[in-house]
């Protein structure tokens, strides 16, 4: 069970930031996000602790973060939120 504390939140944040920093050198590090196929951009994902996804897309090999997603939420909400967030 997760511990919902400030220290737990900071540890998750540290992992997210570490993964995102890696995108600067390895922009295609993440796997394609199948929920968002067929969009203007190819969306990719990084999985953090099996519960969170960093959703991003590439423009000229530069990563643009579209969402940080809790995978326990309804996938339809992800699809809708990223559509609204494009461009």
N, CA, C and O atoms as a GROMACS GRO file, in nm:
protein
  348
    1UNK      N    1   0.084  -0.119   0.000
    1UNK     CA    2   0.000   0.000   0.000
    1UNK      C    3   0.088   0.124   0.000
    1UNK      O    4   0.190   0.128   0.069
    2UNK      N    5   0.049   0.225  -0.076
    2UNK     CA    6   0.124   0.350  -0.083
    2UNK      C    7   0.110   0.427   0.048
    2UNK      O    8   0.008   0.419   0.117
    3UNK      N    9   0.213   0.499   0.079
    3UNK     CA   10   0.209   0.590   0.193
    3UNK      C   11   0.187   0.729   0.136
    3UNK      O   12   0.272   0.782   0.065
    4UNK      N   13   0.074   0.788   0.167
    4UNK     CA   14   0.040   0.918   0.112
    4UNK      C   15   0.097   1.026   0.201
    4UNK      O   16   0.027   1.085   0.283
    5UNK      N   17   0.224   1.051   0.184
    5UNK     CA   18   0.293   1.150   0.263
    5UNK      C   19   0.372   1.242   0.170
    5UNK      O   20   0.389   1.215   0.052
    6UNK      N   21   0.420   1.350   0.227
    6UNK     CA   22   0.501   1.444   0.150
    6UNK      C   23   0.629   1.377   0.101
    6UNK      O   24   0.672   1.400  -0.012
    7UNK      N   25   0.690   1.295   0.184
    7UNK     CA   26   0.814   1.228   0.142
    7UNK      C   27   0.789   1.129   0.028
    7UNK      O   28   0.872   1.115  -0.062
    8UNK      N   29   0.675   1.060   0.032
    8UNK     CA   30   0.640   0.969  -0.077
    8UNK      C   31   0.619   1.047  -0.206
    8UNK      O   32   0.667   1.007  -0.312
    9UNK      N   33   0.547   1.160  -0.196
    9UNK     CA   34   0.523   1.244  -0.315
    9UNK      C   35   0.656   1.293  -0.373
    9UNK      O   36   0.673   1.293  -0.495
   10UNK      N   37   0.748   1.335  -0.288
   10UNK     CA   38   0.878   1.382  -0.338
   10UNK      C   39   0.959   1.270  -0.401
   10UNK      O   40   1.032   1.293  -0.497
   11UNK      N   41   0.946   1.148  -0.349
   11UNK     CA   42   1.020   1.038  -0.411
   11UNK      C   43   0.966   1.007  -0.551
   11UNK      O   44   1.043   0.978  -0.642
   12UNK      N   45   0.834   1.013  -0.567
   12UNK     CA   46   0.773   0.993  -0.700
   12UNK      C   47   0.818   1.106  -0.793
   12UNK      O   48   0.859   1.082  -0.906
   13UNK      N   49   0.812   1.229  -0.744
   13UNK     CA   50   0.853   1.344  -0.824
   13UNK      C   51   0.998   1.329  -0.869
   13UNK      O   52   1.030   1.358  -0.984
   14UNK      N   53   1.086   1.285  -0.780
   14UNK     CA   54   1.226   1.264  -0.817
   14UNK      C   55   1.242   1.163  -0.928
   14UNK      O   56   1.323   1.182  -1.019
   15UNK      N   57   1.166   1.055  -0.923
   15UNK     CA   58   1.171   0.954  -1.029
   15UNK      C   59   1.119   1.009  -1.161
   15UNK      O   60   1.178   0.985  -1.267
   16UNK      N   61   1.010   1.083  -1.155
   16UNK     CA   62   0.954   1.143  -1.277
   16UNK      C   63   1.056   1.238  -1.339
   16UNK      O   64   1.080   1.233  -1.459
   17UNK      N   65   1.114   1.324  -1.258
   17UNK     CA   66   1.212   1.421  -1.311
   17UNK      C   67   1.334   1.352  -1.369
   17UNK      O   68   1.387   1.396  -1.471
   18UNK      N   69   1.379   1.245  -1.305
   18UNK     CA   70   1.493   1.170  -1.358
   18UNK      C   71   1.464   1.110  -1.494
   18UNK      O   72   1.546   1.117  -1.585
   19UNK      N   73   1.346   1.050  -1.507
   19UNK     CA   74   1.307   0.992  -1.636
   19UNK      C   75   1.292   1.099  -1.743
   19UNK      O   76   1.335   1.080  -1.857
   20UNK      N   77   1.232   1.211  -1.707
   20UNK     CA   78   1.211   1.319  -1.804
   20UNK      C   79   1.345   1.378  -1.848
   20UNK      O   80   1.362   1.410  -1.966
   21UNK      N   81   1.439   1.391  -1.756
   21UNK     CA   82   1.571   1.444  -1.794
   21UNK      C   83   1.640   1.352  -1.895
   21UNK      O   84   1.710   1.400  -1.984
   22UNK      N   85   1.620   1.222  -1.883
   22UNK     CA   86   1.679   1.128  -1.978
   22UNK      C   87   1.629   1.151  -2.121
   22UNK      O   88   1.698   1.119  -2.217
   23UNK      N   89   1.508   1.207  -2.133
   23UNK     CA   90   1.452   1.230  -2.267
   23UNK      C   91   1.535   1.330  -2.348
   23UNK      O   92   1.530   1.329  -2.471
   24UNK      N   93   1.609   1.416  -2.280
   24UNK     CA   94   1.693   1.513  -2.351
   24UNK      C   95   1.796   1.440  -2.438
   24UNK      O   96   1.823   1.483  -2.550
   25UNK      N   97   1.852   1.332  -2.388
   25UNK     CA   98   1.952   1.256  -2.463
   25UNK      C   99   1.893   1.136  -2.538
   25UNK      O  100   1.948   1.092  -2.639
   26UNK      N  101   1.781   1.085  -2.489
   26UNK     CA  102   1.719   0.968  -2.549
   26UNK      C  103   1.570   0.993  -2.569
   26UNK      O  104   1.488   0.936  -2.498
   27UNK      N  105   1.534   1.079  -2.664
   27UNK     CA  106   1.393   1.119  -2.678
   27UNK      C  107   1.298   1.006  -2.717
   27UNK      O  108   1.178   1.016  -2.694
   28UNK      N  109   1.350   0.899  -2.774
   28UNK     CA  110   1.262   0.786  -2.811
   28UNK      C  111   1.268   0.674  -2.708
   28UNK      O  112   1.235   0.560  -2.739
   29UNK      N  113   1.310   0.707  -2.588
   29UNK     CA  114   1.324   0.609  -2.480
   29UNK      C  115   1.193   0.539  -2.448
   29UNK      O  116   1.191   0.418  -2.426
   30UNK      N  117   1.086   0.612  -2.446
   30UNK     CA  118   0.956   0.556  -2.409
   30UNK      C  119   0.892   0.477  -2.521
   30UNK      O  120   0.920   0.498  -2.639
   31UNK      N  121   0.806   0.386  -2.482
   31UNK     CA  122   0.730   0.306  -2.579
   31UNK      C  123   0.613   0.387  -2.632
   31UNK      O  124   0.565   0.478  -2.564
   32UNK      N  125   0.566   0.357  -2.754
   32UNK     CA  126   0.448   0.426  -2.805
   32UNK      C  127   0.328   0.406  -2.712
   32UNK      O  128   0.308   0.298  -2.656
   33UNK      N  129   0.249   0.511  -2.696
   33UNK     CA  130   0.127   0.504  -2.614
   33UNK      C  131   0.011   0.463  -2.705
   33UNK      O  132  -0.039   0.544  -2.783
   34UNK      N  133  -0.030   0.338  -2.693
   34UNK     CA  134  -0.130   0.282  -2.783
   34UNK      C  135  -0.267   0.349  -2.768
   34UNK      O  136  -0.344   0.352  -2.864
   35UNK      N  137  -0.297   0.402  -2.651
   35UNK     CA  138  -0.426   0.470  -2.633
   35UNK      C  139  -0.438   0.596  -2.718
   35UNK      O  140  -0.548   0.645  -2.742
   36UNK      N  141  -0.325   0.647  -2.764
   36UNK     CA  142  -0.325   0.773  -2.838
   36UNK      C  143  -0.276   0.757  -2.982
   36UNK      O  144  -0.228   0.852  -3.043
   37UNK      N  145  -0.288   0.637  -3.036
   37UNK     CA  146  -0.248   0.613  -3.175
   37UNK      C  147  -0.336   0.693  -3.271
   37UNK      O  148  -0.451   0.722  -3.242
   38UNK      N  149  -0.278   0.727  -3.385
   38UNK     CA  150  -0.354   0.794  -3.491
   38UNK      C  151  -0.368   0.944  -3.471
   38UNK      O  152  -0.448   1.007  -3.540
   39UNK      N  153  -0.294   1.000  -3.380
   39UNK     CA  154  -0.298   1.144  -3.356
   39UNK      C  155  -0.199   1.216  -3.446
   39UNK      O  156  -0.120   1.154  -3.517
   40UNK      N  157  -0.204   1.347  -3.442
   40UNK     CA  158  -0.110   1.428  -3.520
   40UNK      C  159   0.034   1.395  -3.482
   40UNK      O  160   0.123   1.391  -3.568
   41UNK      N  161   0.058   1.372  -3.354
   41UNK     CA  162   0.192   1.339  -3.305
   41UNK      C  163   0.193   1.194  -3.261
   41UNK      O  164   0.090   1.136  -3.229
   42UNK      N  165   0.312   1.136  -3.260
   42UNK     CA  166   0.328   1.003  -3.202
   42UNK      C  167   0.352   1.022  -3.053
   42UNK      O  168   0.455   1.076  -3.012
   43UNK      N  169   0.258   0.978  -2.973
   43UNK     CA  170   0.271   0.988  -2.828
   43UNK      C  171   0.346   0.867  -2.776
   43UNK      O  172   0.327   0.755  -2.822
   44UNK      N  173   0.431   0.893  -2.677
   44UNK     CA  174   0.510   0.788  -2.615
   44UNK      C  175   0.489   0.795  -2.464
   44UNK      O  176   0.434   0.893  -2.413
   45UNK      N  177   0.533   0.691  -2.394
   45UNK     CA  178   0.511   0.688  -2.250
   45UNK      C  179   0.635   0.637  -2.176
   45UNK      O  180   0.711   0.554  -2.227
   46UNK      N  181   0.651   0.687  -2.057
   46UNK     CA  182   0.747   0.635  -1.961
   46UNK      C  183   0.666   0.590  -1.841
   46UNK      O  184   0.580   0.665  -1.793
   47UNK      N  185   0.690   0.471  -1.790
   47UNK     CA  186   0.614   0.420  -1.677
   47UNK      C  187   0.699   0.435  -1.551
   47UNK      O  188   0.816   0.398  -1.547
   48UNK      N  189   0.636   0.491  -1.447
   48UNK     CA  190   0.701   0.512  -1.320
   48UNK      C  191   0.628   0.428  -1.215
   48UNK      O  192   0.508   0.446  -1.194
   49UNK      N  193   0.698   0.338  -1.149
   49UNK     CA  194   0.644   0.254  -1.041
   49UNK      C  195   0.515   0.180  -1.080
   49UNK      O  196   0.432   0.154  -0.994
   50UNK      N  197   0.499   0.149  -1.202
   50UNK     CA  198   0.384   0.074  -1.254
   50UNK      C  199   0.249   0.142  -1.230
   50UNK      O  200   0.145   0.083  -1.258
   51UNK      N  201   0.249   0.264  -1.178
   51UNK     CA  202   0.124   0.334  -1.147
   51UNK      C  203   0.110   0.466  -1.221
   51UNK      O  204   0.000   0.521  -1.230
   52UNK      N  205   0.218   0.517  -1.272
   52UNK     CA  206   0.216   0.649  -1.334
   52UNK      C  207   0.280   0.642  -1.471
   52UNK      O  208   0.375   0.567  -1.493
   53UNK      N  209   0.227   0.722  -1.562
   53UNK     CA  210   0.287   0.734  -1.696
   53UNK      C  211   0.317   0.880  -1.722
   53UNK      O  212   0.237   0.969  -1.690
   54UNK      N  213   0.433   0.905  -1.780
   54UNK     CA  214   0.463   1.036  -1.836
   54UNK      C  215   0.433   1.021  -1.984
   54UNK      O  216   0.497   0.943  -2.054
   55UNK      N  217   0.335   1.096  -2.032
   55UNK     CA  218   0.294   1.091  -2.173
   55UNK      C  219   0.358   1.209  -2.243
   55UNK      O  220   0.346   1.323  -2.199
   56UNK      N  221   0.427   1.182  -2.354
   56UNK     CA  222   0.493   1.290  -2.427
   56UNK      C  223   0.488   1.263  -2.576
   56UNK      O  224   0.459   1.152  -2.621
   57UNK      N  225   0.518   1.368  -2.653
   57UNK     CA  226   0.528   1.354  -2.797
   57UNK      C  227   0.654   1.426  -2.843
   57UNK      O  228   0.708   1.509  -2.770
   58UNK      N  229   0.700   1.392  -2.962
   58UNK     CA  230   0.824   1.450  -3.015
   58UNK      C  231   0.796   1.547  -3.128
   58UNK      O  232   0.709   1.524  -3.212
   59UNK      N  233   0.870   1.656  -3.127
   59UNK     CA  234   0.874   1.750  -3.238
   59UNK      C  235   1.022   1.774  -3.265
   59UNK      O  236   1.093   1.830  -3.182
   60UNK      N  237   1.068   1.730  -3.383
   60UNK     CA  238   1.210   1.742  -3.418
   60UNK      C  239   1.300   1.685  -3.308
   60UNK      O  240   1.396   1.750  -3.267
   61UNK      N  241   1.269   1.566  -3.262
   61UNK     CA  242   1.344   1.496  -3.157
   61UNK      C  243   1.350   1.571  -3.025
   61UNK      O  244   1.440   1.547  -2.944
   62UNK      N  245   1.257   1.661  -3.002
   62UNK     CA  246   1.245   1.728  -2.873
   62UNK      C  247   1.117   1.681  -2.807
   62UNK      O  248   1.009   1.687  -2.866
   63UNK      N  249   1.129   1.633  -2.683
   63UNK     CA  250   1.014   1.579  -2.611
   63UNK      C  251   0.930   1.692  -2.552
   63UNK      O  252   0.982   1.787  -2.494
   64UNK      N  253   0.798   1.679  -2.567
   64UNK     CA  254   0.701   1.772  -2.509
   64UNK      C  255   0.608   1.691  -2.420
   64UNK      O  256   0.538   1.602  -2.468
   65UNK      N  257   0.606   1.721  -2.292
   65UNK     CA  258   0.524   1.646  -2.197
   65UNK      C  259   0.378   1.687  -2.216
   65UNK      O  260   0.345   1.805  -2.212
   66UNK      N  261   0.292   1.589  -2.235
   66UNK     CA  262   0.149   1.614  -2.252
   66UNK      C  263   0.071   1.586  -2.124
   66UNK      O  264  -0.030   1.652  -2.097
   67UNK      N  265   0.117   1.489  -2.044
   67UNK     CA  266   0.044   1.454  -1.922
   67UNK      C  267   0.131   1.367  -1.833
   67UNK      O  268   0.221   1.296  -1.879
   68UNK      N  269   0.103   1.374  -1.705
   68UNK     CA  270   0.153   1.276  -1.609
   68UNK      C  271   0.027   1.207  -1.559
   68UNK      O  272  -0.061   1.271  -1.500
   69UNK      N  273   0.019   1.078  -1.582
   69UNK     CA  274  -0.107   1.007  -1.570
   69UNK      C  275  -0.100   0.896  -1.466
   69UNK      O  276  -0.004   0.819  -1.462
   70UNK      N  277  -0.200   0.887  -1.381
   70UNK     CA  278  -0.216   0.777  -1.288
   70UNK      C  279  -0.292   0.667  -1.362
   70UNK      O  280  -0.408   0.687  -1.399
   71UNK      N  281  -0.230   0.554  -1.384
   71UNK     CA  282  -0.290   0.450  -1.468
   71UNK      C  283  -0.413   0.386  -1.405
   71UNK      O  284  -0.483   0.310  -1.471
   72UNK      N  285  -0.441   0.416  -1.280
   72UNK     CA  286  -0.560   0.360  -1.215
   72UNK      C  287  -0.686   0.438  -1.253
   72UNK      O  288  -0.797   0.398  -1.219
   73UNK      N  289  -0.668   0.550  -1.322
   73UNK     CA  290  -0.783   0.629  -1.368
   73UNK      C  291  -0.839   0.570  -1.497
   73UNK      O  292  -0.775   0.488  -1.562
   74UNK      N  293  -0.958   0.613  -1.532
   74UNK     CA  294  -1.026   0.568  -1.654
   74UNK      C  295  -0.947   0.614  -1.777
   74UNK      O  296  -0.923   0.734  -1.792
   75UNK      N  297  -0.905   0.522  -1.865
   75UNK     CA  298  -0.828   0.558  -1.983
   75UNK      C  299  -0.899   0.659  -2.074
   75UNK      O  300  -0.832   0.736  -2.144
   76UNK      N  301  -1.032   0.661  -2.074
   76UNK     CA  302  -1.105   0.758  -2.157
   76UNK      C  303  -1.072   0.901  -2.117
   76UNK      O  304  -1.069   0.991  -2.201
   77UNK      N  305  -1.047   0.922  -1.989
   77UNK     CA  306  -1.013   1.055  -1.941
   77UNK      C  307  -0.877   1.098  -1.995
   77UNK      O  308  -0.858   1.215  -2.028
   78UNK      N  309  -0.784   1.005  -2.005
   78UNK     CA  310  -0.653   1.037  -2.064
   78UNK      C  311  -0.671   1.077  -2.209
   78UNK      O  312  -0.616   1.178  -2.252
   79UNK      N  313  -0.746   0.999  -2.282
   79UNK     CA  314  -0.768   1.027  -2.424
   79UNK      C  315  -0.829   1.166  -2.442
   79UNK      O  316  -0.786   1.241  -2.528
   80UNK      N  317  -0.927   1.200  -2.362
   80UNK     CA  318  -0.993   1.330  -2.372
   80UNK      C  319  -0.900   1.444  -2.330
   80UNK      O  320  -0.898   1.549  -2.394
   81UNK      N  321  -0.823   1.425  -2.224
   81UNK     CA  322  -0.739   1.533  -2.174
   81UNK      C  323  -0.624   1.564  -2.270
   81UNK      O  324  -0.586   1.680  -2.285
   82UNK      N  325  -0.568   1.462  -2.334
   82UNK     CA  326  -0.458   1.486  -2.427
   82UNK      C  327  -0.509   1.549  -2.555
   82UNK      O  328  -0.440   1.633  -2.613
   83UNK      N  329  -0.627   1.512  -2.600
   83UNK     CA  330  -0.685   1.576  -2.719
   83UNK      C  331  -0.698   1.727  -2.694
   83UNK      O  332  -0.664   1.808  -2.780
   84UNK      N  333  -0.746   1.762  -2.576
   84UNK     CA  334  -0.760   1.904  -2.541
   84UNK      C  335  -0.625   1.973  -2.528
   84UNK      O  336  -0.615   2.093  -2.549
   85UNK      N  337  -0.522   1.896  -2.494
   85UNK     CA  338  -0.391   1.955  -2.471
   85UNK      C  339  -0.302   1.968  -2.594
   85UNK      O  340  -0.198   2.032  -2.586
   86UNK      N  341  -0.341   1.910  -2.708
   86UNK     CA  342  -0.258   1.919  -2.828
   86UNK      C  343  -0.248   2.061  -2.874
   86UNK      O  344  -0.345   2.136  -2.872
   87UNK      N  345  -0.131   2.097  -2.914
   87UNK     CA  346  -0.096   2.230  -2.966
   87UNK      C  347  -0.136   2.334  -2.870
   87UNK      O  348  -0.115   2.452  -2.896
   0.00000   0.00000   0.00000
